[in-house]
Every structure is written in structure tokens, then in C-alpha cells.
Amino acid sequence: MVATVHRTKTSAEIPDMSETHRHGAAGRDALRIGRIPVALFVVAAIFFALGLCALPIVVPYAADFFYQPIVLASVHTFTLLWITAAIMGVMYGYVPALTRTPIRWPRIAWAQVALFTVGAAGMVAHFALGAWVGLWLAAIAVVASILMFAANILPCLWRGLGRGVAETGMFMSICLFIAAATVGTVLGIDKTYNFLGGDVLTNLSAHVHLAALGWVALSICAVSYRMLPAFILPSTKLPRSALWQLYALAAIAIALAVSLLLDPGFAIALAVAAGGAMLWWVAIVARMMATRRMPLNWTPRHALAGIIAMIAAVALGVALAAVGGGSAWGARIAPAYGAAGLLGFFSNFIIGMSYQLFPGFVTRARQNRGWPPVTIAEISSARPRGLVFVIFNAGVVLMVAGFLAGALILTQLGAALAALGGVIYGATALWTLSFALRRAIPRAARESSLRVLPS
């Protein structure tokens, strides 16, 4: 016997697809867009695990000096094929529902995902090989895919610009993502034609901070303002200052990048200002956490771990700006800064959010295709989450400490632990996501005699 409980969903959770199902081509577009987030999440989970598995090999190079082809390949595996793919997936699935505005050109979305994946993988491969012409050709493909992504998402966000916190933050982050990708491509072309002036490391740092602060951090801040309250149910409302925090972070990211390109003398002051903007976000999130009405599950726990890592990354970033990347201490601080930011901060937030978001996107995709319904619990593997949290974060801490201490064995041990946690996470995430790509239902659903299904 099957028990069915009907629950009303708001338009912010699941968009109304009834009209599109009644109109042939539009209905097919709705089905295609429904699985695009899942495709990006699959790419993200696979390359997160692969990138972590390569870390024990990469960290000796990073400990020697961070500006090496294999290290750059590793960094872009995480920044593009893990972090960016995951953020794009969230925006594709969440923005149309949040803004109640359909994707303008759904037919190009699949082409965009394919072009982005091929281009980003090509960049990683050519970085590893030190093949600069192939690198910037792949980077041009990535920039083209980002412009396609922006053409679909920015019109949805336009109406809420300046009013909605999440909409404004995501709009600005996409614009800065385009700028970061363009600067990165120019730097790649310069490796072949050597036409840029200035210092190589400061030019690179401008690209890094446009991407890290302007794209990823700004996206995480904006999305967290919208999603964390839904997960923890705070008794306080989001303050209006959250919108000003996003404006400040975007402005500082731009100013820091321009300073690094034109006059690095302001870099230290702007790095401190960037840290202040991120601590402002921490204060807002901490207030919500303090007034939560839901117990802490693994999503907010990963968020807390990410906040701690972010504070460490802020301190390391300011120290790096003070000593310079070319100094002996800078060579130690830079990889520690990258590990704290990419793995400790960004990755913790994505892992935690994925526990809530991936099952929801899967159930929506199955609903759109008319497949047998499943519950979120049936396609969620909760048992490994505690193990992933402990192993992964222990590995990140050991990596940061090892880089700073110049202890290679400690750094490689941390990389191995992080890789183990990443493989376990990737396997469970892919198992959940697979139910959006196949009609079958999980064993728990087949064996249960009493199920509570979503309407």
C-alpha cells in the first residue's frame, strides 16, 4: 500500500511547468532545462573527486613554488570544473524559479554546458602540458560559454537588481565572472605573444581576486542570504545591510584587481578592505545562526567550517599582500591561502548546500519527465556525511599547516585525507544525481511498503 501526502509548493521552490507541458516545443524546453543543473552537478562531483585525487602528486610542486603549470592545472580543476560548474548548476535551476522568469534561450543551455565542460577540461590539460596556445584557445571557448550562460541568466535577474539581495548579488557576480575570465584569457595569450607590461605575479593576482572575490565569494554570499534562512529558520529577518555588503564586496574586488594591474601600492589596504567585507558577511550569517529554530545538520556544519576557513584565508591573503608572492614566505603562504580558500571555504559551502539542493533538483527533474516519484530521503545517502566532514576538513587543516611549516610529508598526508573525503562525497553525490538520469527508483523505495511521496 502506498500512502501519498500532498504538500503545496511555493513558486520559489518549484516553478510551474503545467503550461509548458501543454505546449509541445515549450514543454520540451522545460524538460531540457530541468536536467541542465543535474548535468553541471555531475561534472562538478566528478572533477572534485579527480582534482583531490591528484593533490598528493601536485602538492610537492605547489610547496616548491605555486606558479607552475601542474599547479595551475590543479587550481583550475577546482575553480572551473568543481566550483564554477556547481554555481552555474544552482543558478540554472534556482534563478528562474526565484525570479519567476523563464530562461530566454533554453535551447542553447545544453550547448553552453558542453562548451564550458570541454573548454575548461582543455584548459586544465593544456596547463598541465604547458601548451600555451592550446590553453588560450580553450580559454576563449570558456569565455564564449560564460557569455552564453550570462545571456540566459542575467535577464532573469534584471528585474530584481537593486531590490532583491540574492538577485543583485548573483547579477554582479556574473558580470565580474566575465571580467575575470577575460583577464585570464588575456594573460594566457600573453604567454605566447608577451605584450603585457607589469609583473607576472601581480597580473595573475588580479585575475585570481576578480574570480575568487568577484565571482565565487560574491555568489556564495548572495545565495547563502537566500538559502541559509530556509535551512535553519532564523527568528530574525535578513538585514538591509546584506545588500550593502554585496555592493562593498563587488566594489572592492574591482578596485583590488585594478590596483594589482596598475598600481600594486594600494593592494594591502584593499586586501584588508576585502577581508572586512567578508567579515561583515560572517556577522550577518552568525546572527542568523544564533537565532536558528532548526538543529544543526551537516549543511550548516559545513557552512561553519567554511566560515572558519574563510577567516583563515582572509588572514593569509592580507599576509600574502604584505610580503609579496615572490618572497620566500610568500611562496609558503600562497598555496596555504589557496587551500584555505578553494577547499576550506568554497568547497565546504558547496558540499553543505549540495546535501539540500541535489536531491531537490533530482526530484524536480523526475517530476518534469513524468518518471515514478521518489522522496528526498530515498535518494539521499546521509550515513557518510559525518565521515566526509571530518576527513575532508582534517585534510584541509593539515595541508594549510604543512604549507606554512614547509613540512611536505604533513602536506601530502593532508592532501590524501582530503582526497579520501572527496571520493566518498563524490560517489554519494553521483549516486543521488543518477536518479535524474534513469527511470529506476532506489532500493529503499522498492522495499518500502509505506511511502510518503511528494505531490
Secondary structure, DSSP 8 states (H G I E B T S, - for coil): --EE------TTTS---HHHHTSHHHHHHHHHHHHHHHHHHHHHHHHHHHHHHHHHHHHHHHHH-S-SHHHHHHHHIIIIIIIIHHHHHHHHHHHHHHHT---S-THHHHHHHHHHHHHHHHHHHHHHHT-HHHHHHHHHHHHHHHHHHHHHHHHHHHTTTTT-HHHHHHHHHHHHHHHHHHHHHHHHHHHHH----S-HHHHHHHHHHIIIIIIIIHHHHHHHHHHHHHHH-BSS---THHHHHHHHHHHHHHHHHHHHHH-GGGHHHHHHHHHHHHHHHHHHHHHHHHTBSS---HHHHHHHHHHHHHHHHHHHHHHHHHH-TTSHHHHHHHHHHHIIIIIIIIIHHHHHHHHHHHHHHHHHHHHHHT-----TTTT---TTHHHHHHHHHHHHHHHHHHHHHT-HHHHHHHHHHHHHHHHHHHHHHHHHHHTTTSS---HHHHH-SS-EE--
